[in-house]
C-alpha cells in the first residue's frame, strides 16, 4: 500500500516549485497556511513514513513527488505502438513507449519535470544558520522533516560526508551536528553522542575547512581571528587586474561577495545557552583557550582536497596583516559597495540568487543591513522555500532552485530522437510551452555594472526568473526548439528572431581556446587558481571551457547551419571548427573525456562523440575517425559482464575511471548513445547494453534510482533524479530509430 507521505504536496507555478504541508489549496502563495495545525501525532507520522536506510542506497527515489504526480495523472496515455518487425524489436518498442508514458505522467501542467536536486550536505546548514541568526525559524513541520533528513544520512561511523555518498568529513559532520542542535535535537541523543565521538577522534572543529570556519564564526562558535581575511577591499581594486573578483567564476564571485560583507561587519549570533553548550561539544579543547590565529590554515585530513598554494599563503599573510592597519573609511566604502552588489544580485534573480550558498549568505547580509522586518529580508525568506525538496529521506536543500529547463530540453530531444516521441503530442506541446516561457527576453538594468554576461535570447539551467543563463543550457534549449519545430506538432511561438538571438548568445560564449564555459567567458588566466581558498573544491576561480558545454554548443550550431544556412554562416563555421578542435585536444590518451558536470567519463565521452560525428565536414577526416575510434574502444573496454556500464563518483574526484560494483542505467545509456552515434561495429556490445536497460525497467515504465550521477567542482556530487528516465529513453529511442531504418 502506498504512503501519503504525511500530507506533503508539491505546488508549482511557472517552474517555481514549493513543498507545502497539507495545503488548503493549490495556490503556491498559500503554501504556509496550515502550519499551525502541526501536532505530535503528525510528528510521529513523519517518523513512520520517512524511514530511510542510506546503506541500501543514499540516493532517494523521489517517491513522494512521483507518487503524487502518478495519482494526479492516473489515466495515463492511450498510445498506438509502432508495428514491430520481430519479437526483439517489440521488446524495444514496448520499453520505449512504456518509459515515455510513465515519464509523461510526471510532467507538470506548465510543462517541466520537477525532481530531487539534492546531494550536497553542506547546503541546508547554511540556510538553517541564516534562519537562526535572524531569529526566523522554519515552521515546525519543516524543522521535523529537516531533522529526519539529517539523521537519515548519518553514517555508521557517526559522521556525515560533504555529500550523501561521500565518506565522513569534518565539514559534513560539524555542519550537520550544529544544524541538528539548532533544530532542537538533544545532545544526549545517541546519534549525536556518536557524532561527537567522530569529531573528537578526528581532531575537533578547529580542523573544519574555511567554509565551515565561516559558518561557525557567524554562529559565534569560532572566533573571526581564526579566519583568513577575505580582504574585502579587493572589490575596490582596478577592474583590469586579473585578481579583481569580477574575473572570478560567477559562483565563486557570488559566494565570496556576501562572505566578504559578513567578514567586514563581523556578523555574529549573540552568545546564548545553546552557543555555550555547542562550544563544549564540537571542540577537543577549551574554547576560551584556543589560539585562534593558529587555526586559520588548520584542516582535517579527511577534508583536504585542494592543498593551499604558496601564493595563497603569502596572500593570506598580506591580507591578515592589512586587517590590523586597515582604514575605517575605506572599509566603510567597501561595505557600501558590497551591499550594493548584493542588492543587485537579489534584484536580478528576484531573490532566488545564483545558488543555495549565496542565497543563505545573502539572506544574512540583508538581515544585518535592513533588519528582520524589512521588505528585502522578507523577500529573501519567501524564496528560502524554493530551495527545499521533500523525498522519502526527508527535507533537503537543493543545489539550485531546480534543473527545470535543462531536464525539459534533454527530455524533448530524447523523445524526438525517433518518430515514437510524436505519439505523445501533449507532452511535447507542454515541453515546448515551457521552453518558450523560459527563454530570457530582457537584460536587467544593472547587468553591465555588475559584470554579467549579456543574456537576451539565452536559456537558464532552471527558470527565467532565476535569471542566470548558461551556455550549454542555451544550446540544449535551442536544439530542443529546433527539434520540435521540425515535427510541426505545435504552432511555433519561438520566432526566428529569438532563435537568432540564441545563436548570437552561443557565439558570444566561445572562449579563446575554442571551447565553451558555463556562465561567462574565462576572464583571467588559469594561474588565478593558485588563489583558490576553498580546500574542498578544485578549479573554482575562473570559468573554464568544458567538453560537455563545448559539444552542446557545437551541436546546436551545426543544427542552425542546417536550418538557417544563411545566418552568420562564416562566423558559425569558424566557431564549429574551433570548437571541434578544442574537443579533440581535450581527449585523453585512453580515448575518453573527463566530465565536469556528471559522472563522468561516460558522460563527457558521449557529448564529445556526438559533436565529432555530427561535425564531420568541419574537421580533418583522419583525425576525427581516429578520435571516435579511440572513444569507442575506451567504452567497449569498460563494458561490464552484465552488458552495462557503471562509474562511481570517485571518477570525478580522482580523475581516473573508477568502476562501480554494479552497472548503472544512466552510465549505460550514455555509453550506448555514444556507440550508436559513432555507428560502432560492436553491435553485440550495443545489444547487450540495450538488453540491460530493458531488463532493469520496472513494470510501470520507470527505472530504479541507482547511484548519484551529477557533480560540480570535481569533489561534490549532486542528484539528477530525472536522468534515470531521460537517458534510457534516449538510448532506446536511438536504437529503435537505427534498427527501424535498417529494416
N, C-alpha and C positions, 0 to 999 in steps of 0.2 A: 504493500500500500504506500503510495507516495505521500510525502510530508507536505504540509502547507508552509513550512519554514517560518512559523510563528507570526505569520501575517505581514511579512516584509514584501513590498511590491516596488518594482522599478517604474518610475514615471519618466517619460521622455518628451522633449519638446524641441524640434528643430536641431536634433543632435545632442542637446543637453540631456544628461541622464542623472537622475537622483533617486536614491532608495528612500522609501517612506515606510514608516511603521504604522500599519493599519490605517491607511489614508481614507478619509471620508469621501474623497473624490479623486478623479484622475488629473486634477489641475496641479501642476508642479509647484505653483506658488503656495499651495496649502499643505506642503509635504510635512510640516511640523504640527499640524492641527491636533493630532491625537496623542501627543507625547505625554500629556499629564495623566493619561489613563493607565500608565505602566504600573503593574502590580508585581508582588512577589511570585505569584503564580505564573505571570508572563516570563519572569526571570528564570524560573525552573523549566519552563517550556523551551527557552533558548538553550539551556544546558542539555536538554534531551535531544533537540533536533539538530544542533550544530556540533555533534560529536564528530571528531575527525582524527584519523590516525596518520600522521605525517610519515610514519615508517612504511606505510603502504605506498604512498606517493605524496610528496609535499605539494604537488600542484593539484588544486581543486578542479573539479569538472564543470563548475558553473551551474550546478544543479538548480538552485533557486530561480535563477533567471530563465534557464531553459524550460524548466517545468512550467513557469508562469506563461511563457510565450506559446508553448505547445497546447496548454489549456485554452488560451485565448484564441489561437488559430487551429481549433480542433478538427475542422472539416478537411484540412489538407488540400491537395490539388488533384484535380482529375486530369491525367495526362495519358495521351495515347503514345505508347512507347514505339520507337522506330522498329521496323521489322528487321530482325537479326538474320544473318546468313547461316548461322550454325549455333550449336549449344554454347560453345565457348564465348562467342560474341554476345549471346543473350545474357550470359553472366555479367559481362561488362556493362551492357545496356541497363540491366536491372540495377546494378550497383550505382551506376551513374545517375539514373533517374531518381532512385531512392535517396541518394545523397543530396541531390538538388532539391527534392521535395521536402526533405527534413529541414535543410538549412533555410529554405524559403519561409518556412513556418516561424523561424526565429527573427525574421526581419520586422523592424518597427514600422508603424504606419507611415512615418515620414521617410522611410527608405534605408535607414542604416542598420547595421548589426551592432548591438551593444555587446559588451563582454568584459571578462576579467582582464585587467591590465596591471595586475599587482606583481608581486615577486620580491622587490627590494624591501628589506625590513627596517631601513633607517628613515623611511618617509613618514609613517604615522607618528613616530615620536616627535618629529619636528612640529607637526600640527598640534599635537597634544601640549607641547611646551608653549606654543603660541596661545592656546586656549587657557593654560594655567597662568601664564604671565599676565594676560589681560582679564583674568577672572571672568572668562566667558566659557563655562563648561559645556560640553556637549550634553544633549538630553540623555536621561538615564538609559533608554533603550539602546542608544548608540554606544554609550560607555560600556554597557554589558557585552555588546557584540564585539567591541574592540578588545576587551579582556579575553573573550573566548578566542579571538584570532591570535592574540599574542601567546597565550598559553598553548594553543594548538600547534604552534610552530617552535616550541621549546624542544631542544634536542635531548637525547638521553643523558648526555654529559652535564646537563643543567644550563648550557649556554644557548645562544642564538647566533646564527650567521649573519652576514651582511645581506644575504638574500635567502630565499626559502630552501634552496638546495645546497647552500654553502656550509662549510664546517664552521663551528663556533668561533667567533672573534670577539675581541674586547669591545669594539664599536657596536656590534649587534647585541651583545649581552648587556652591556651597561644601558644602552638606549631602551631596550625592551623592559629591563628591570625598573628603571626610573619611570617609564610610562605606566607600568602596572601599578606602581605605588601612587602615582598621580591619580590613577583611576580607582584608587581605594583598596587595592589588594593588600592583604595583611602580610606584614614582613615575616610572620611565623608560618605562613603557608609553606608546606614542604617544598613546593616548586621554587619558591623564592629563596629558601634556605639553600637549595641545590645551586641556584644561580649565584648566590653569594660565594659559595664554595668554589665555583668555577672562576669567578673574578679573583678570589684570593690566591688560588693555585697559579694564576697567570699574571700576578703582579699588581692587581688592582687598577682602579680607574685612572691613575696617573699615566698609564700607558695607552690610553684611548687616542686614536688619531685626531688630527687637528679639527675636523668637522665635529667630532664628539666633544673635544675641548670647548669648541664654540658653544654648543648647546648646553653643556654643563655650566659654562660661565654665565649664560643667560639665566640659568636656574639657581645661581648663587651656590653651586656645588663645585665650583672651580674658580680660582682667582684669575682675573683678567691678566695679572702679571705673568701667568704661566702660558699665555697665548702669544705667539709671534705677532708682532704688529702687522696689520694689513695695510699700513701706510696709506690711509685714506687720501692724502694729498696727491697721490699718484693720478687721481682723476683730474687734477688741475694742471698737469704737465702738458706741454705742447702735443697736439694730437698727431703730429707727424712722427713722433717717436715710436719705434717698433714695440716698446713696452707699455705704451698707453693702453689702458684697459679696453678702449673701444676696439682694439685689434684682437681681443680675445675671442675664442669661440663663444657664441652668444649664451650658451647655457652657463659657462663659467662666468662670463661677464655679469649675467643677471643673478647669479648666486652670490658672487663676491661683492656686488654692489650693496645689497642690504646688509650683508655681513659687515662691510666697512662702516656703514651707518651705526649698527649696533655696537661695534667696537669703539667708534669715535665717541659715542654717547655713554659707553659702559652700561648698557641696559642690563638690569638685573632684577630678579624676583626678590622682594624683601625677605629677610630671614624669618622663618616661622618654624613650628614644631616639626613639620614634615621635612623641611630642608635640613634641620639639625639632625634628625634621625638618619636621613639619607647619607649625610656626611660620614656617619659611623658605619654605614652598610656597604659602601662601594669602594672604600679605600682600605689598604692594609696598614696604614699608619694614621696617626692622629692628624686630623685635618688642620688643626691650628699650628702644627709644627712643620708642615710641608714647605720645602723651599721651592716656591712656585717657578721662578725663572729657570731652575734646573730641569723643570718638567716640559719645557717648550718643545723639545725635539724628541722626547721620550715616546716610544711606541712599542706596543706589544708585538712580539714576533709573529703572532697569528694574523696581524693586520697589515704587515709591512709589504705592500705590493710594489710601490714605486719609491725607491730609495731617494732621499733628498740629495740633490746635486751640490757640489762645492759652490757653484754660483748662487744657488738658493740660500745656502748657509751664510755666505758673505752678504747677500741682500738682506737677510734677516738681521744680521749684526748691524747693518746700517740703519734699517728701519726701527729696530728696537732702541738704538741709541738716539735716533731722531725723536722718538716718542718722549724722551726725557727733556728735550730742549725745544719742542715744537712751539710755534707761535699760536697763541689762542685766537688771534684774529683770523689767521689763515685757516685754522681748524674750523672756525665758525663758518667761513665762506665755503669750505669743503662740505660741511654738513648740509648747508643750504643747497648746494649743487646735488649732492647725493639724494636728498629728499625730492628735489625737483625731478630727477631722473626716475626715482621710484614711482612718483605720481604719474609720470608719463607712461611707464610700463603698465601700471594699473589701468590707466585710461585706454591705452592701445588694445588691451585684451579684455576690457570690461571686467576687470578684477579677477580674471581667471589666471593670468600670468603665464609665463612660458612653461612652467613645470611645477611640480609639487614642492621642491625645496625652496625656490624663491617665493612661491606662494605663501608658505608658512612664515618665512623670514620677513617678507614684505608686510605681512599682517602685523608682525611685532613692531616694525618701524612706524607703520601708520597709527597703531595704537599709541605708541610713545609720542608721536608728533601731534596728534589731534585728539586723542582721548577715546575712551570706550564708547561714548555716546555720539561720536562724530558720524556724519554721513559716510565718510570714506571708510571708516573701520567697519561699520555695519554692512557696507557693500562687500567688504572682504569676507566677513563672516558668512554672508549668504552664499558665497562661492566655495566655502570650505566643503560643502556637501556635494559639489560637482566631482570631487576627487575621491569620494568614499564609495566603496563597492562591497556588496554582500555576496558571498559564496558560501558553500557548505562548511568552510573553515572559519567563518566569522566575517567581521567588517574590517577591511583593509583600506589603505590609501593607495590609489592608483598612481602609476608612473607618469600620468598625463591626465587630462580630462577625458581621455578615451582615445581610441585609434579609429574613429568613425570613418573618415574619408578614405584612409588607407585601406581598411577592410572592404569597403564598398567598391573601390576601384579594382582591387585584386579579385574580388568575387565576380564582378562584371566581366572581366577578362577571362576568368576561369570558365564561366558559364558559356561565354561566346566563343570558346575555342573550337567548338563544332556547332552544327545546327541544333543539337539537342537542347541547348540553353534556350532557344526560342520557343520551346514548349512551355516556358514559364514567363509569359509576357508581362504579367502583373509584377513579378519580382523585378524584372529588368526595367520596367517603367518607373517603379518606385526608386530603384537604384539611380536611374538617370535623373529623376527629380531631385534626389539628394545631392548628386554631383553638381547639378546646376546651381542649387542653393548654396553650396559651399565654396564655389569659386569666389575669390576675393575681388571685389569690383571697385575699390577705392583705397587711396592711401590715407593714413592717419595724418592729421595736420602736423604732428611733431616727429614724423618718422625720420626725416633727414637730420634734424637737430640731434636726435639720439641714436644715430649710427645704424638705422635699419636699412636693409636691402629693399629696393623697390618691390612692390607686391601686387600691383594690378594685373589680373589675369592668372594669378597663381592659385594653387590649392594647398591647404594646410594638412597636417597629419590627422587632426581631429575635426575641428569646426572652424568656420569662418569667423565666428565670434571670438575664438581664442586668438586668431589674428597673427600667427607666426607661420608663414609659408615655408615649405620645404621643397628642395629641388626635385627629389625623386617622387614625392607625393604629387607635385605638379605634373611630372612626366606620366605617372600612372593615372592621374585624373584625366589627362589629355588622351592617353591610349584608350581608356575605357569609353570616353566620349566618342572618339572616332569609331570604335567597335560598335557602339550602339547605333550611331548614325548609319552605318553600313547596312544594318538589318532592316531599317525602315519601320520598326515596330513602334516607334514613338514619333511624335511631332517634334522636330528639332527646336529646342528653345535656347541652346547654346549656339550663338551666332558665329558666323565666320570671323567677324571682328574679334570676338572673345577667344576663339581658337588661336588666332594670330597673336593676341596678347599673351597667351600661354606659351607660344613658341618663343616670343621675344624674351620672356622671363627665363625660360630654359637656357636660351643662348647667353643671357646675362650672367648666369650662374657658373659658366665654364671657367675653371682655373687656368692659369698659365701652363700648368703641366699637362693640360688636355683633359683632365678628369673633372668630375663634378663633386662638390662638397654637399653638406646637408642644408644649412640655413643661409649661409652667406659665403662670399668668396674668401679664400685664405688671405688674411690681412697682414700677416707677419711671417718671418722666416721660421723654419722648424726649430731653430735653436732656442726659441722662446719657451719650448717645452722644458728647458732646464730650470725654469721658474715655477714649474708645477708644484704647488704646495700641498696637494691632497693626500699623498701617501697611499690612498686606496684605489685610485684610478690612474689610467695611463692616457696620454695624448688628449688632454682636455684644454690645452691652451689656445690652439688655433683650430679653424675648421678645415680639416683635411679633405682631400679627394678620396673617394671610396669606390671600390669596384662596383658595388651594388648600385650606388647612386649614379655612377657614370653609365653603367649598362642600361639602366632605366631611361636615362635621358637620351642616350644614343638610339634606343629602340623607338622612343616617341618621335624623334626627329626623322628617323627612317620612315615611319608611318606618315608623317607630314609630307615627306618627299613624294610619297605615293599618292596622297590625296590632294595635296596642294603643290604641285611641282614647280609652279612659277613663283612661289613666295620665298624670297631671300635665298634663292637656290644656291648660289655660290657660298654664301656665309654658312648655310646649313651643311653643305657638303664638306666644307673645311672643318666645321665643328665635329661632324661624324668621324671624319678621318682621324683627327687628333684624339678624339675620344677612344676610338678603337686601338690606336697606338698606345694610349695610356693603359688600357685593359691588358694588352699583350705584355707590357712592361711589368705589370703587377703579378703576372703568373709566376708561381713558384716552380722550382726545378722538378717537383714531383707531378706537376700538371695541374695543381689546384690553385684556388684563390682564397685568401683569408676573408672571412665575412665579419664585418664590424658591427652588424645590426641584427644578426640572428646566428644560431648555432649550426654550422659555422662555415666549414669548408664546402659542404654540400650546397649550402645556401648561395654563397658567392659564386661558386663554380657554375651553378645553374644560370645565374644572371649573366655571367661572362660569356658562356657558351651561346645563350640566346642572342646576345648582341653580335657576336662574331659570325654566327650562322646567318643572321639577317643582313649583316653589313658586308656581304661578300664582294660587292662592287667597289668597296672603299679601302681595301687593304690588300697587300700582296697575297696572291693565292697560295703560294707555297708556305709562307709564314702562317697564314690563317689556318690552313689544313693541319700543319704540324701542331699548332696550339690546340686546336679542337681535339685532335687525336690523343695528345698527351692528357687532356682533361678527361676524355672518355676512359683512357687506360687507368687513370687515377681512380675514377669512380668504380670501374669494374673490379679493381683490386681491393676496394673497400666493401664490396658486397658481402653480406653475412650469409652463413649457411642456409638460413630460412628464406633467402631471397630479398631481404630488406637491407636498409642502411640505418645506422644509428650512431650519433655523436653525443657526447656529454658536453656540458657547459665548459669543462676543462679545456676543450679545444680552443675556446675563446681566450681563457686566461693564460694558458701555457703557449698558445700559438702553435700547437702541434696537434695533428689529428688524434683525438682520443676516443676510442671506440666504446660505445655503451655496452652494457651487459646484454641487452636485447635490442633488436631493431626498433626504429621509431617510424610511425607512418608519415610524419612530416618530413623527416630527412629522406625517407624512401621516395616520397613524392617529388622532392627537389631533384634527387638523383635521376629519377625517371624522366622528369621534364627535360633535363639536360641531355640525357642519352637519346631521347626521342627527337629533340630539336636537332641534334647532330646527325640524325639518321644512322645511328650506330649499327654496325653489323652484328652486335651482340644481342640478337633477338631473343635468345633463350634467357639471358640475364634480365632483359626488359620484361619478358613474360612472367618470370618468377617474381619480379617486383610487383607487377600488376596483380598477380595471384595473391600476394601477401596483403595488398590493400583490400581486395575483395574479401579475403578470409577474416581480416580484422574488423570489417564493417559490422556494426550492430544491426539487429533486426529492424530497428526503426530508421536506419539510414545514417546514423551518427557514427563517429569513431570515438573510442575511449581517449580521454586526456592522458597523455604519456608525459615524458619529461619536459621540462621548461625549454622553450625554443628561442626566446629573444635575449638580446644582450645589448649593453651600452658600455663604452669606455673599457672594453676588454674584460672587466672584472666583476660586473654586476649583471645578473640575469633578470629577465622580465617576461611575464606571461603574455602570450597571444592566444587566447582561448579559441578564436575562430580559425586558427591555422590548421587545426586537426580536421576541419571541414573543407576549407578553401583549397588546400593544395592536393589532397587526394582526389577531389572532384576535378581539379585541373589536369592532373596526370591521367586519370581515367578518361577524361574527355579528349585529351590529345591521342591517347591510344585508340579510342573509338574512331576518331577522325582519320587517323593514319590507316587503320585497318579497313574502314569503310571505303576509303579512297582506293585502296589496293583491290578490294573486292569489286 
